Amino acid sequence: MRHAIAAGTVAAAILCVASCGRQVPAPTETTTSLGRTSVAPAGTVVADDADALVRFVNADPEGKGRAILAHGEPLFSGIEYKQTTPYLAIPRSVEEFELQDADTSQRIAVSRRALLIGRHYTLVALPRERFDSRLAVMQDNLYLLEPGRARVRLVNATLDVDELDLYAVGSQKTVLHGVDPATATSFVDVDAGTFEVHPRGQLAPPQLANLPVEADRVYTFVVVGDAADLELVRIEDDILAMKT
């Protein structure tokens, strides 16, 4: 493992860079690889009610769906594999998230995290070979970008691909590298362009090649499946409205 942090313990499940601790001053629009679009209110707006913004990605192929509870109260239910929910405003006082099987209400994992007022967070149900799935809690850096730049992070939600690398097409230099199963990187700012994800030492499979990255947007690339059949869950957050 290199530029990656293991998901499972509280400390390891929280992925953030120094600049991500700001409230976003405008609404953000999210588009997923399933073609779903949603709009989240500005972080500065939900901060007036001492709330934070949370969304959930189900990257666990087991079971028919997953549910998230916060201190025993349901937040998201019946979220299918590869689905991403819109952001939901919740009280900042929430500090415990429980991952459940949506059909049986069986507890699968618990993560604890003190939220910051007005900040954005993504919860990800991650599979781990030979273990129960894990619930990662990641703070989202959706704040302003330099002109012409984009922001990317990579999540390895595969069952058996030991290392994933992110490249800009046409470059031999990795942008993100050494991402092990059930791990994720922090965000990195990059020039807009086309990117691809490689299993270590291999060419990018078609589903992970030719990934367009536009300026002024933030991308979370979640790689799911196994070595024989890799897929990409792409989450694109549009922050153009924040430019003045």
N, C-alpha and C positions, 0 to 999 in steps of 0.2 A: 504494500500500500504506500502511495506517495502523496499526491495532492488530494487525499481523501480522508474522511473522518467516519469512523464506524458508527452505524445507527444501532441503538439497543439500550445503552445506558443514557441517563438524562444528559450528561455532559457531552456524550458523543453524538446525540441526536440533534443537537442544536448547532446549526451551521450559519455563520454570519461573518461578514467582513466589517472592518472598523467603520466604514461609511454608511452602514445600513441602519444606523440608529436614528433616523430622521422620519418625521411625519410627512407623507406625500400631500402636497397642497392642492391637488386637483383630482377629479375622478380618473380612474384608469379602466380601460377596456381590455378584456381578456378574451382571446380566441384559442381554442384547443384543436388538436388534430382530428377530433371527431366533428369539427365544424360548428361547435357551439360557442356563442358569444355572450358575454355578460359584462355589466358595468358595475364597478365598485365605487362607493362614495370616497371622497377625499379623506385621507387620514386626519387632517385638521378638523374635519366636520365631525367624525365619530369621536374625536378626542374631547369635544364639548360635552359628551355624555360619559366620559371616562371609559370608552369602549376601545377594543382592538378589532382587527379584521382577520378572519381565519377562513381558509378553504381546505379541501381534502382531496387527495388523489389516491385512488385505489390501484396500486401496482402489484397487488397480491393475486396470483391466478387461482388460488384455492378458494372454493366456496362460490356461492351464487352472488354474494354481495357483502358489503361491509358497512358497519355503522360506527359513528363516533358519538360518544357521550362526554359531557363536561360536568364533573362533579355529580354524575348520575343522571343528568338531564340530557335528552337527545339533542344533538346538533345536526347530524346528517344520518340518513338511514337508507338502506337499500342501494348503496352506491356500487355499481357494477365494476368489474375489472376494466382498467384503462380509462375510467371516467374521472373527470375533474369537476368539482362543484364550483359554483360562484363563491365569492367571498361573502361571509356572514359576519355582521357586527355582533360581538359578544362582550360581556363585561370584562374589564381588565382584571378583575378579582379572580377570574377563572385561572386555576393553576394545575389542574389535572385533566388529562384527556385519556379516555378509555376506548380501545379498539375492540369491537365486537363482531361476531358473525351475525349478519342481519336476520338470518332465518331462525337461529337457535338462541340468540342473545348470549352465547358463550363468550366470556372474556378471553381475548387473545393477547392483548398487550396493553400496558399503561405507560404513559409518559407524563412527566411533571415539568412544567415550565411557567415561570412568572412572566406574564405578558406586559408589554409596555404600552401605554396609552397611545392610541392613534397609529400603531404600527401594523404592518401586514405580515401574516404567517401562513405557511403551507405545511399541512400535515400529510405524510405519505406512508401508506401501509406497504412495507417492504417484505418480500419473501426472503427467507434464509434457509438454505439447504440443510436438512436434518434438524431444523429448529422451527419453532413457531415464527410467524411473521413478526416484524418489529414495526413500531410506530415512530417515525422520525418527525421532529418539529423543527422547521426551518424558518428563520426570519427572512423576509423578502426585501431586497434592496431595490425599490422602485423609484428612487429619487432621480434627480436630474442627471443627464448624461452630457458629456462634451459633444459638440456638433459633429455629426458623422460617425459617432460611436454607438455601439450596442453593448448589451451586457448578457452573458451566458453562464449557465452552470449545468453540470452533468450529474445525473443520478443513475447508478447501476442497480437496477431492480431485477436483474437476471438471476436465474437459478445457478448457473454454472460457468459464466464467463469471468475468468479471474481478473482481467484488467481491460479497461476501456480507455481509449485515447481520443481526444477531440482535435481535429486538424482543420486549418483553413485550406480549402482546395487550392492546389498548386504550391503549397508550402510543405517542406519536410519537417517543420518545427511544430511540436505539439503545443496546443493552447492549454489543454488540460490533460493530464496523463496519470496512469496508474490507478484508475478508479475500480476498486474491488467490488464484489457482490455485496449488496445491502449497505453501500456507502454512497456518499455524494460529495461534491466539491462546493466550495464557496463560489461566489460570483467573480467573474473576470470581465473587464471591459475590453472590447475588441473593435477593430474596424469592421464596418458592414461588409458583407460578402457572402460566399457560399462555403459551407462547412460540411464535414463528414465525421462519423464516429467509426473507429476501427477497434475490433478486438485486437489485443496486443499481438503484433507480428503478422497480422492478416490484412487483407484488403477490406474496405468497407462494404458490407452487404448492401444490396439495392435499397432496402428500407432505411438505411442509415447514411445514404450518400446524397449529395446535392441538396443540402439543407440550407435554404435561403435565410439570411439574417439581415434584417433591415435596420437602418440607423434609427436612433431614438426609441428603441424597443428593448424589452427585457425578455430573455428566453430561458425556460427550464426544459432541458431535454432529459426525459426519463426513458431509459432503454429497458424493455421488458422481454420476457420469453426465455428461450434457452439457446445454446450455441447453434442448434440446427434451424432455429426459426426466431430470429430477433426482430423486434418491432420497436417503433418509437412513439411515445406519447409526448407531443409537443405542446407546451404552454407558452403563449406569446402575450405579453403585457404591453399595451400601447401607452406610452407616456408622452406622446406628442402634445397633448393638451397642456402639459406643464411648461412648455416653452413660451417665453414672453418676448 
